Amino acid sequence: MNALTNLFTLDCIALDSPANNRADAFAAAGELFSKHAGIDSSAVVDFLNARENLGSTALGAGVAIPHGRVKGLKQPIAAFMKLKNPIDFVAPDGEPVSILIFLLVPEKATQQHLEILSSIAQLLSDADARQFLSSSNEPQKVCEFLQQWGLPQ
């Protein structure tokens, strides 16, 4: 098992999202988390914006990991979003972002939070993984890929 195995569920995979900017993407993520975990969608947007205001969570190569700490959350949860059209995310390489992995962790999470962020960053640093995530149109396959990434084959 790896840090991502239990993090992703099919109902938190959004392919071809019509978000036209960061605010739209965060609102869509808020809706995903609201449906999946019962977290208030506007609170999710607030948590994501608070972290993003500290500095962009874009890694470059068209990917970003918006994340935040959520008071009252018991377990880390994540959502995957592929955008129909890339958006500006103030990436270090100046490239627009089309793949976002959202991560919410409990307010007091420390080591586990860092391990999950590290695993997601490793995943998104892999060119083959980015290619698969960019080209796949099947939510089930994306979910399985994310759950199994990094496991021995």
C-alpha positions in Angstrom: 0.0 0.0 0.0 1.2 3.5 -0.6 0.0 7.0 0.6 -2.4 7.3 -2.3 -4.2 3.9 -2.1 -7.1 4.9 0.0 -7.1 8.6 -0.9 -9.1 8.5 -4.2 -12.6 7.4 -4.8 -14.5 7.3 -8.1 -16.9 10.1 -7.0 -13.9 12.5 -6.6 -12.7 12.1 -10.2 -13.7 14.9 -12.6 -12.7 14.7 -16.2 -13.1 17.5 -18.7 -14.1 20.1 -16.1 -15.3 23.3 -17.8 -13.5 25.5 -15.2 -12.1 28.6 -16.9 -10.0 29.9 -14.0 -8.7 29.0 -10.6 -11.9 30.2 -8.8 -14.0 28.0 -11.1 -11.7 25.0 -10.4 -11.8 25.6 -6.6 -15.6 25.9 -6.7 -15.9 22.6 -8.6 -13.5 20.9 -6.1 -15.7 22.3 -3.3 -18.7 20.6 -4.9 -16.9 17.3 -5.2 -15.8 17.3 -1.6 -19.2 18.5 -0.4 -20.9 15.5 -2.1 -18.2 13.0 -1.1 -17.4 14.1 2.5 -20.2 16.5 3.5 -17.8 19.4 3.8 -19.3 22.8 3.1 -18.2 23.7 -0.4 -17.5 27.4 0.4 -15.3 26.3 3.3 -13.3 24.1 0.9 -12.8 27.1 -1.4 -11.7 29.2 1.6 -9.2 26.6 2.7 -7.8 26.2 -0.8 -7.5 30.0 -1.3 -5.8 30.5 2.1 -3.1 28.1 1.0 -2.8 29.4 -2.5 -2.4 32.9 -1.2 0.8 31.8 0.4 2.2 30.8 -3.0 1.1 28.9 -6.1 0.7 25.1 -5.7 1.4 24.6 -9.4 4.4 22.4 -10.0 5.0 23.2 -13.6 4.4 20.8 -16.6 0.7 21.6 -16.5 0.0 20.3 -13.0 -0.9 21.7 -9.6 -1.7 20.3 -6.1 -4.0 22.7 -4.4 -4.3 21.6 -0.7 -5.5 22.8 2.7 -6.0 21.8 6.3 -9.6 21.4 7.3 -10.8 21.7 10.9 -12.9 18.7 11.9 -11.8 16.4 9.0 -10.9 12.9 10.3 -9.0 11.5 7.3 -7.2 13.0 4.3 -9.3 13.1 1.2 -8.4 13.9 -2.4 -10.0 14.8 -5.7 -8.6 14.6 -9.3 -9.6 17.1 -11.9 -8.7 17.3 -15.5 -9.7 20.6 -17.1 -11.2 20.8 -20.6 -9.0 23.9 -21.2 -5.8 24.8 -19.3 -5.9 27.7 -16.9 -3.3 30.1 -15.5 -2.0 29.0 -12.1 1.1 31.1 -11.7 3.3 28.0 -12.4 7.0 28.3 -12.0 7.5 27.4 -15.7 4.7 29.8 -16.7 2.7 27.0 -18.3 -1.1 26.8 -17.8 -2.4 24.0 -15.7 -4.9 21.3 -16.8 -4.3 18.5 -14.2 -5.1 19.3 -10.5 -5.0 17.0 -7.6 -6.8 18.5 -4.6 -5.8 17.4 -1.1 -7.6 18.1 2.1 -6.1 16.9 5.4 -7.1 17.2 9.1 -6.1 20.4 10.7 -3.4 18.8 12.9 -2.0 16.4 10.2 1.7 16.9 9.8 3.9 13.9 8.8 1.1 12.1 6.9 0.2 15.3 5.1 3.8 15.7 3.9 4.0 12.0 2.9 0.8 12.3 0.8 2.0 15.6 -0.8 5.3 14.0 -1.6 3.7 11.0 -3.2 1.4 13.2 -5.3 4.4 15.3 -6.4 6.3 12.2 -7.4 3.3 11.0 -9.4 2.9 14.3 -11.2 6.6 14.5 -11.9 6.4 11.3 -13.8 6.0 12.1 -17.5 4.3 8.8 -18.3 1.8 9.3 -15.4 1.0 12.8 -16.6 0.5 11.5 -20.1 -1.9 8.8 -18.9 -3.9 11.2 -16.7 -4.1 13.8 -19.6 -5.3 11.3 -22.1 -7.6 9.1 -20.2 -11.3 9.7 -20.5 -12.5 6.9 -18.2 -13.0 7.9 -14.5 -12.7 4.3 -13.3 -9.3 3.9 -15.0 -8.0 7.2 -13.6 -9.2 6.3 -10.1 -7.5 2.8 -10.3 -4.3 4.3 -11.7 -4.1 6.9 -8.9 -4.8 4.2 -6.2 -2.2 1.8 -7.6 0.5 4.2 -8.6 3.9 3.3 -7.2 2.8 -0.1 -6.0 5.0 -3.1 -7.1 3.6 -4.6 -10.3 
